[in-house]
Amino acid sequence: MKNSILLITGLIFLLLSCSAETGVKESAYPRLSLSSTEATAIASNLNKLPILNESYQDLKNGTDKAIISDIDVPLPGESGGYAHERHKQNYRDMKNAGYMYTFTGEVAYAEFIKKMLDAYADLYPTLGPHPLSKKQKPGRLFHQVLNENVWLLNTAQAYDCIYEWLSPADREKYEKNIFMPMVTLISVDYPEEFDRIHNHGMWSTAAVGMIGLVMENNDLVNRALFGTENNGTGGYLAQVEGLFSPDGYYMEGAYYVRYAMRPLLFFAEALERSKPEFKIFEFKDQIIKKAFYSAVQMTYPNGAFIPINDASLSMDILAPGILFGTSVIFDRYGFDKNLLGLAKIQGAVYPNGSGLKLAQAYSEAAEVIEPTWSSIEFVDGDDGKQGGFGILRTGEGKDQTVLAMKYGVHGLGHGHFDKLHFMYFDQGSDVVPDYGFARWINIETKYGGRYLPENNTYAKQTIAHNTLVVDGKTQNYMKRKAAEKMHADRHYFEVDNPDIQVVSAKANGYYDGIDMQRTMFLINDERLDFPVVVDVYRVDADDTHEYDMPIHFHGQIMNTNFKYSTQTKVRKPLGKGHGYEHIWKTAEATVSKDASVTWLDGSRYYSYLTDVTGKSKMIFGMTGANDPNFNLRNEPVLMRRVKGEDMVFASVLEPHGYFNEARETSVGVHPDLQEITVLGHSNKATVLEITGKNDLTWTIMINNAEADTEQEHSVEFSGVKYTWQGNYKVSLN
Amino acid sequence: MKNSILLITGLIFLLLSCSAETGVKESAYPRLSLSSTEATAIASNLNKLPILNESYQDLKNGTDKAIISDIDVPLPGESGGYAHERHKQNYRDMKNAGYMYTFTGEVAYAEFIKKMLDAYADLYPTLGPHPLSKKQKPGRLFHQVLNENVWLLNTAQAYDCIYEWLSPADREKYEKNIFMPMVTLISVDYPEEFDRIHNHGMWSTAAVGMIGLVMENNDLVNRALFGTENNGTGGYLAQVEGLFSPDGYYMEGAYYVRYAMRPLLFFAEALERSKPEFKIFEFKDQIIKKAFYSAVQMTYPNGAFIPINDASLSMDILAPGILFGTSVIFDRYGFDKNLLGLAKIQGAVYPNGSGLKLAQAYSEAAEVIEPTWSSIEFVDGDDGKQGGFGILRTGEGKDQTVLAMKYGVHGLGHGHFDKLHFMYFDQGSDVVPDYGFARWINIETKYGGRYLPENNTYAKQTIAHNTLVVDGKTQNYMKRKAAEKMHADRHYFEVDNPDIQVVSAKANGYYDGIDMQRTMFLINDERLDFPVVVDVYRVDADDTHEYDMPIHFHGQIMNTNFKYSTQTKVRKPLGKGHGYEHIWKTAEATVSKDASVTWLDGSRYYSYLTDVTGKSKMIFGMTGANDPNFNLRNEPVLMRRVKGEDMVFASVLEPHGYFNEARETSVGVHPDLQEITVLGHSNKATVLEITGKNDLTWTIMINNAEADTEQEHSVEFSGVKYTWQGNYKVSLN
């Protein structure tokens, strides 16, 4: 954090001096995210730009409906309940009405906001801390202060839009009864929450900063930027510094970054408009641009965020922060056809000057296709040296196949114990999924929409992921503090050859005395139907352990190359803790040669072939055991269980064939790849051979020692010498 | 069958006399489903009609790829395996190449067919009966002769297209080595299969008839039309007569009708072209039109067929017979905007003269929307007096809500034991589903793609459906012969009031000594979010029984108004036979007042509220027990279990609220309807009251005696008198 403090200290002087010299810039209202000039330009372009027009009409229709409904500012209620949702809808409606007032000048919109603010001005002073908060800091309107931040950030924009229309007396009333008490709650009553480097802190600082800009209150703006102690150890800039790695990777993962993106970008945009001399969009080598691109590149081809840590599986680039960001980033950093592609999936632009520019480019483009992101690796930690997240991609636009591997830091309170976990997306869906969070968000009958107990007992556990479990225990033995002290390490990530892409990483010490390395390839061999995943997971242990290598999937088992015995008459949980208590054992087999399981998902078959020498068990399971309230989804999992010391788990995941039930067509139900042989492994290298139909033979050599793309390697296993240069060699014969 | 024989006998004279006077009409080839005049017209319209052009390009692209691939006519293999699929692809490729030859005159297409037929002419004479047939009559190329019929029906069209291009010697070779032996196999070796009134018979007769028309062999055409005995007791006309009720309802259900539709329509069209004097499209009061409309009205708003009996859940109106039919029916019976709507879902027209006309109308229409079918009741049995199938619909186009109830005949070997079963479709998917068949069609690793053992042990059983199970037994005690001797009875079906639609039916004697009546309403009350289903199931028994009333659903349990105890640590099957052995018991509750269960499916909540007086059990289950090979899907079911004699099971299914995980929005998780009270019931009437929030009170009076829309009813229960006119009265207060 040392560098950041120096950097921020410099900025403080810049800002303070700007303020001292020029005072707050005398711009007209609104000033936060939309100006009256922009509103005029948008109005005159609606007929020419369909995507803009549609976005505008959506805004107008929703707002017109809202302003004729009864205003309701209820007493606070439980999370996910009516009052909670009503207060959320109120700030959305107020903000939208503010925009519509700016677009049309129609007083009905302004009056709607005024009436609502009047009601809040009556209610807010009567409220104490919300009685139904659990572990969170209580707000007054909401059970957690986080929601109060969001309320303020939105309402500040509504206030901004009608500021000049309001009488001074009204302004004074709202500031005295609502805004200042709320600012005090957020930034004085909970200084540790305000200064904490966390998405909640980002919201707190942006909300206080934005109302400060409207109120022309420099104290608030400074507090927002530099923290409660005004020295840069807290505040918006410290958040931006601390929450993102130098290439923009957000340590809590994409589900939370889309949420953090909203205050990040709204306050940045507001700052740029009121204090352009601050050059916030240049801050820290354009970290805001990097953060945005990092976020949108963390998506699957359908626009959904790759779920990392506590994450919704359906959160996608239609999230408000990303929708706003697509327009703002396009405007502030320039043309990029992938941003047009995002707008295509979103089907909308943000209704301000930035969105107008994006809509113009969209309409001028000869063709707009969904974004084609490249393979990319994100480094993790604020120093960028704490592992990372690697994404291998092949194919175009929405037909891309994606293989992602996780090897970074723990990720604070939302972190999952899942180092070297992988996910695989194909045919438009998550074929090898992450479970996501155990939560039915905002559904009041499901524990008020909060995280469920099963989030800790299942979703965070290692077995809920696609990575090795040792002795039936979760990594770091489920101790968050231990996990936060460590991180996995990137080994190499090489994607120059589009037909053979590789990511390799290590996670040492996540189990006592055990080092682990996972190397995954995404291989295009034109003799096969589709790209294939090769997974080489090496374990270096100082003792004998029981290993479970799980792979979660969707769909139905179609075939195995071994006999299994199914739990036909009674089902019991797989184990007693560490997430195993939530998995029903459905079937089991003992295998002594390479095991293959084929399942059907969508219109494709997937065969998971895993190298077996000696005896192993193949165990089939289904989530949902020890789930008294039907909180968990019921999904299948397959795992190989074996006892050993040093081990290599070598597997391939091969998509093949085609099935269409409606057309009654099935071809290629059998995979081509048939056998995997690990020819040898050591701390220096792993060498394996994969064979298949029609004499297909792949030889794969993997560097396990220090990564180096030039180094010559030579190893000998069973009297055969293997030599290659660089981190790997793959021969497809 | 007497009437049909008279009718057909008349037709025989007509046909024989036509043949005698004019001989076979001397039209140019091709003559079955496309003419050279039509081909020219299509070619010159491609640029003007996008939907036609797309259909044509799909045909061209597929065929161009096929004709440059290696020709492979392999030795016969197992169902679903390579050889099986290859022979199927071969006839498709040949037929398509015939069409492309007719469109373009390019000899490469004709030569492709010739090479393929040469290979079949070599192979076919060497083959005996297929060794891998199970219960089916073996073909030679395929394990069942049914596939041989399909091969012939398609290949006849390919042959038709290149007939004039072929040398007489080639024609002789193909007829001698392939077509005549195949005809003999189909119509001489298996006369009982050929004459049997069944979709297989339809295929046999159409295939023989079509090759007969190409070969100008009147013997074959007559055999096809009138059966092996040439007297109308078998043959195509008897099939058409016997398989459809007078209003066109097909007794095996929609899954099979789309399959029967193909030979029905292809042979009809071929007949009309070669023998227009026969007026096949007028036959039996335009039964072909009725059969087609009946089939397409048996669909959900997404174009999928409502699954009845053994049925695929994904079979839809893109099926080749329906795609062909949409064009042909439009051409032969005239304009209908719902046919344009079908073409919209299909995204295609059939590439012949009929398809050209449909494409022209499609392009001239100001707007094309998905079809909006009306509520409709089909009567069942060839006399139309053996019960039926009622479909209630509300809403428009693809947003329709559909409630369907089944109360007809058993449906031959594919019949399910499920009288008074209901299905419910909302939001574009099957919210209260039918399980469909237990089969992974054409997947060779799943029992060769055939029906699985679980089709009999689960899918056909009563508990797999949404209808009452008595004493844990399947209707007719799972005896097909007993089931085929009976049918349920329609009681009334009234849909004139779009806000209160009703279907009522009775099934007596399906369990010894038990009469059952189910009356279902689809009710629009503007105070509620969505239309609501009211279900009143009355049982008149001569003794005490244990009743299970199951409702199958998708999605996740969100709430109940009672406490339940979940099988958290061990799961066991619900029972030992009649399908219960395939259901895991997941939870159970004892309830003594109205029970409500809310689940989430898609973006809507569904609450099932059921009237309880005295003690009942609420049992939750999940399919998949006793399933050693992972053949079954795992889906939840809920049932009320109660002991009683005469009973009324009164329930409502209320959709409500909105959930969007990606947008983190949940509203209205609690239902409005809260209590159901059966005020009284007897053989004359049932009266109930449903109450809900905001003093909502519905009073429903149902006539249980003879149906009559005019009759005045007056009943007294607990000293209160209820009077109404007609079959029902619903007061929404």
Contacts between the chains, C-beta under 8 A, distances in Angstrom:
chain1	res1	chain2	res2	distance
A	80	B	666	6.2
A	80	B	669	8.0
A	85	B	665	7.8
A	85	B	666	7.3
A	85	B	667	5.9
A	304	B	662	7.9
A	312	B	661	5.6
A	312	B	662	7.0
A	312	B	664	7.7
A	313	B	661	7.8
A	314	B	661	4.5
A	314	B	662	4.3
A	315	B	661	7.6
A	315	B	662	5.5
A	316	B	662	5.4
A	318	B	662	6.5
A	318	B	663	7.5
A	319	B	662	7.4
A	440	B	556	7.5
A	440	B	558	7.1
A	440	B	600	7.6
A	441	B	661	6.1
A	441	B	664	5.2
A	441	B	666	7.5
A	442	B	659	7.9
A	442	B	664	5.4
A	442	B	665	6.5
A	442	B	666	4.1
A	443	B	558	6.2
A	443	B	600	7.4
A	443	B	659	6.7
A	443	B	666	4.7
A	443	B	669	5.7
A	444	B	666	7.2
A	444	B	669	5.9
A	445	B	558	5.2
A	445	B	559	3.9
A	445	B	598	7.1
A	445	B	669	5.3
A	445	B	670	7.7
A	446	B	558	6.4
A	449	B	666	6.7
A	556	B	440	7.5
A	556	B	630	6.4
A	556	B	633	6.9
A	557	B	629	8.0
A	557	B	630	3.9
A	558	B	440	7.1
A	558	B	443	6.1
A	558	B	445	5.2
A	558	B	446	6.4
A	559	B	445	3.9
A	566	B	627	6.8
A	566	B	628	4.5
A	566	B	629	7.4
A	566	B	630	7.4
A	568	B	625	6.7
A	568	B	626	4.7
A	568	B	627	6.7
A	568	B	628	5.5
A	569	B	572	7.1
A	569	B	573	6.5
A	569	B	625	7.4
A	569	B	626	6.7
A	570	B	570	6.2
A	570	B	571	6.9
A	570	B	572	5.6
A	571	B	570	6.9
A	571	B	571	4.0
A	571	B	572	7.8
A	571	B	584	6.6
A	571	B	625	8.0
A	572	B	569	7.1
A	572	B	570	5.5
A	572	B	571	7.8
A	573	B	569	6.5
A	584	B	571	6.7
A	586	B	624	8.0
A	586	B	630	8.0
A	587	B	630	7.6
A	598	B	445	7.1
A	600	B	440	7.6
A	600	B	443	7.4
A	620	B	630	7.9
A	622	B	634	7.1
A	625	B	568	6.7
A	625	B	569	7.4
A	625	B	571	8.0
A	626	B	568	4.7
A	626	B	569	6.7
A	627	B	566	6.9
A	627	B	568	6.7
A	628	B	566	4.6
A	628	B	568	5.5
A	629	B	557	7.9
A	629	B	566	7.4
A	630	B	556	6.3
A	630	B	557	3.9
A	630	B	566	7.4
A	630	B	586	8.0
A	630	B	587	7.6
A	630	B	620	7.9
A	633	B	556	6.9
A	634	B	622	7.2
A	634	B	634	6.2
A	659	B	442	7.9
A	659	B	443	6.7
A	661	B	312	5.6
A	661	B	313	7.8
A	661	B	314	4.4
A	661	B	315	7.5
A	661	B	441	6.1
A	662	B	304	7.9
A	662	B	312	6.9
A	662	B	314	4.3
A	662	B	315	5.4
A	662	B	316	5.3
A	662	B	318	6.5
A	662	B	319	7.4
A	663	B	318	7.5
A	664	B	312	7.8
A	664	B	441	5.2
A	664	B	442	5.4
A	665	B	85	7.8
A	665	B	442	6.5
A	666	B	80	6.2
A	666	B	85	7.3
A	666	B	441	7.5
A	666	B	442	4.1
A	666	B	443	4.8
A	666	B	444	7.2
A	666	B	449	6.7
A	667	B	85	5.9
A	669	B	80	7.9
A	669	B	443	5.7
A	669	B	444	5.8
A	669	B	445	5.3
A	670	B	445	7.7
